[in-house]
Amino acid sequence: MMKSYLMENFGYNEPIFLNELSVDGLSENAVRQSVKRLVANGFLERYDHGIYYIPKREGLLGKSYLDPYFVIMRKYVKNKSETYGYVTGITFANQLGLTTQVPAVIEIVTNRESTNGRMLAVGNLLVRLKKSTVAVSDDNAELLQLLDGVGQAEKYTELPMEETIDTMLSYVKQKGFTKEQLAEVSSGLTGATAKKLIEWGMIYEFTP
């Protein structure tokens, strides 16, 4: 029963978080015991404490291994059905093309954190988690990420300010953010970020 459930709902090389695993007809203890047996017989592989996956038996290494970045994204940012976080800091600045720096620590704002800043290690990667002032969802994650990026732009950019602003303006146009979306997250907007949106002309790129 557990094997078929895991294959159907996760498949190969998908992180399976034990504390989120719920199977109809099985108690929490029964689920844990089933996972333990599946690890013992080789069907499941333990990645880290409370994290498992179904490995593919192939290639030179004999079996597949999980990428820690992928585990982090699944745990704190997004799964197949919902978005609950976003990357910020140098990682996002790098994605925008504002910097070539590679972050030593991946910064994430997520609904799955209750503190204003906590460090942890996942595999060989360091992650800094922070709770969001506005609940992150599929509809607002990219906009909240952008607003963080605006607030942090001068801290991380390696470009002249004119190019930095042009980059941010192009991103707003590309994503097609609306004034309605901005209004819905305005409670989490800092005064400094709101000022930049006006001074940099970004406010005028939000569609009606």
N, C-alpha and C positions, 0 to 999 in steps of 0.2 A: 504493500500500500504506500509506504513512505517513498520508496524508489520511484514509483510511477508519478507520485505527486510532485516530487522534486524535479523530475525530468520535464514534466508538463508545465510547471510554473517557473522554472529557472533555466534548465538546460545546461549545456557545458559552459564552463568558465564564467559563470555568473556568481558574484558574491552572495552567500546565503548567511544572513545574520540570525543567529540562534534566538536572540531575544525578540526578534520580530516574526519568528516562525510559528504559525498557527495552523493546525490541521484539524478539520472537522472530525469529531469522533475520537480524538486523542487528547489526553490531558497534557499539561506542560511537561510533567515528568516523563510520560510515555514518549513524547517528541524527543526529549533529550536522550533517552535510552536508545531510541531508534537511530538517532544521529550517531551516537557512540558506536553502535553495531555496524553502521554503514562505513564508518571510518576504519573500524577493525578489519572489515572484509575488503577494503580498498575501493569501494564505490565512491566514497567521499574523501576529500583531502582537507585537512585542517590548515587554514592559511595563518590564522592568528587566534588569539583568545576570542571565542564566540563567533568566529568567521570561518565558513567552510565553502567548498565549491566542488563541482563534479568535473574532474580533469579528463581531458582527452588523452588517450594513449597513442601518441604519435611523435614523429620527429626524432632528432638526434638526442634530445634530453629524455626521451622515453615517455614523458607526460607533459602536459601543459602546466604553466604557472600563471598566477594572477599578477597583473601589473598593479602595484600599490596605488598609483594615481587613479586607476579605474575603481578600486575599492573605495577610495576617498570620495570620488564623485557619486558613487551609488549610495554611500552611507549618509553623506551630508548635503548633496546638491540635487540629485535627480535620479529617479528610477524609471521604469518603463511607463508608469502611469501618472506621475506627478513631479512637480518641481518644488523643492523646499529650501533651496539655498543658492548661492552663487559665489564664484571666486572673485576676489578683490585684490587690492594692493598691487605689488609688482607684477603678479601673474596677469592681471587684467591689463595693466599698462603695457605689458609686453605684447599681449594679443592685439591691442589697438595700434601697436607700432610706435608707441611713445618712447620705448626704451628697449635696449637689447639685453638688459640684465636678466639673468636667470635667478629666480628666487631661491633662497636657501630655505625659506619657510613659505608654505602655501597658506594664504589667508583666505578664510571662508566665513561668510555671514550665512547663518542657517537657522531655521526654525527648531532644529534639533539640538540647540544649545541654550542654556539658561543663564550663562555668565557673560560678562562684558569682555572676556578674553581668557582663553585657556589653551595651553600647548599640549600636544600629544604626538606620539610617533605611530605611523602606520607603515609597517615594513621598514624601508630605509628612508622614508620621507617624514619630515616634520610638518605639522599642521597647526595653525592657530585658528581656533574657532571663536566666533563671537555671535551673540544672539542678535536678531534683527529687531529694530524698533517698529517695523511694519511687517506683518506676516508675509512671507515670500510665497508666491504662487506662480503657476504657468503664465498668468497674465501680466505680472509686474516684475518678474525676476530680472529681465534684461534692463528695464528702466531703473530699478534700484541699483543695479550694478553700475550703470552709467553715472548715476548721481554720485555714487561713491567715487567713481573715476574722476568726475569733475572736481570733487573736493580734494582729491589726492594728486591731481595732475601736476601741479608745480613741484610736488615732492619727488616725483619719479621721472618726469620727462627729461629726455636728453635733447629735445628739439627746441628751437627758438619758440617763444611764446606764440608768435603769429602762426607757425606751423602746428603747434599744439592745439590752438583754438580751431584751426581749419580741420584738423583731424577729428576733433570732437563734433564739430558741426556736420561733417560728412557722415559720421556714425549715426547721428540723430536722423538725418535725411534717409539714410539707408534703412534704418529700422522702422521709420514711419510712426514714431511715437505721437500720441495725441494729447491735446490739452486735458481731455477727460482723464486719461491715464495719469497724467502729472498731478491732477487735483486729488486723485484717489490715494496717492502716496505722500501728499504734501505734509502730513503730520510728522513724517520722519525726516523732513528736509531741514537742514541747518541753515542759519542765517547767512553764513559764509558761502555755502553752495548756491543758495537762492540769488545772492548778489552776483556770483559769477555767471549764472544762467542769463541774467539781464545784461551785464557788462560785456559778455562775450557774444551776445546776440543769439544765443541758443534758444531762448524762450520763444523767439519768433519762428523757429523751425518746427515747433510742435504743431501738428495739423489740427484744425477745428474739430 
